[in-house]
């Protein structure tokens, strides 16, 4: 496990129906975050939700256009998130944005010692798959 570092979680609550410049807002936000080289973004599509209007937004089998909730999550260093907020402000007409301090543990192939850990795991196995 790499050493944890502090970051900011930017969470954007919006709707599938919200648009920006002719495309879905969530797609525009992710594209802009990528252009600004933020660490990454994830879009989560909800099945039900409501906002300030208290109108229930939910999935219906026979409705062609659905106004389902969408959450976009972006985690990066505080200064990069701060630089993204004015861009986000220009894009959003409605919705909710939250900011949280997050402790990040990053995993992946770039971690130091990955090959060593793989070798150690392979070295502990006996023929036939038994673990020593």
N, C-alpha and C positions, 0 to 999 in steps of 0.2 A: 504494500500500500504506500502510495506516495504521501509526502507531507501535506496535510490539509492547508488550503489557503482560503482567505476570505474573499467573497464575491457578492454580487447583488443578483437577486432573482427578480426579473421584471415579468409580471404576469398581466396579460391584457385580456379582458373579458369583452367579447363582442358577439356578433351574430354572422351566420353564413350569408344572410341577406345584405349586410353592410358592404358598401362598395367604395373604391377609391380609384379615380382615373379610369373607369370602365372595367376594372377587374375586382374580384372579391378582395375586401380589405385585408383579410388574413394573408392572402398571397402577396399583396403589395407590401405588407409589413415584413414578412419573411424575406422577400427579395431585397428590400432596403437594408435590413439587418445584415444580409449577406454582402451587399455592396459596401457596407461600412465595416466589414470584416469582424463582426461580432463572433463570439466563439461558437454559437449554434442557436437554433430555434426549433421548437417543437409545437405543432398545432394539434390540439385535442378537440375533437368534435363531441359535443354533448348530446344526450338524447332528450333532455328536458331541463328547463330552467325558467327563471323569471327575473326581471330587473325592476327598476323604479316604478314602472307602470303597473306592476303586479300582474301583467298579462302573461299567462302560461305559454311558453314556447315548447312544443313537444313534437316528436316524430309521429306522423300519421301515415298509414299504409297507402291511402289513396290520394293524398295531396301531392301535386306535382312540384309546387314550390313550398319549401319548408324554411321556416325562420328559426333554425336550431342554434343553440349557443355554441360558441367557439372560444377556446382559451389558447392563447399563444404564450409560451414560456421561453424566456431568453435568460441565460445566466452568463455573466461576464464580470470583469473588473468594474468597480464602481465608476471610474472615470469614463469608461467606454459606454456604460449604460447612461450616464449623465449626458454624454454627447449625443446619444440617440433620442433622448426625451423630446427635444425641440422638433425633431423630424416626425416623431410619433404624434406630437401635438398638432402638427399641420395636417396629418392624415385622418385623425379621428373626429367624427362629428358627435358620436355618442359611444357610450361604453364605460368601462371601469378599468383603471390601471392600479396595480399594487406593486410596491417595492418592498423586498425583504432582504435582510442580511442572510447570506447563505454560507455554509462551510462546505467547501468542495473537496471531494476525493475523486480524482480522475484516474480512470483505468484505461488501458489500451496497449497496443503494441509498442508505443514509444517509451514505455516505462523502463527505467533502468533495471537490469537484472532479470528481465523476462526469460531470456534464453537459459540463464542459469537455473531458474525455477523449473523450466520445462525439463532440462537435463536431470535435475534432481528427482523430479516425479517419474521420469522414464527409468532412471537408475534404481528406483525402489520396487519396480515391478519384476516379477519372475516370469519365465515363460509360462504361458497359459493364462496370464492376466492376474495371477495372485500378487498381492501387495506384500512386501517384506516388512 
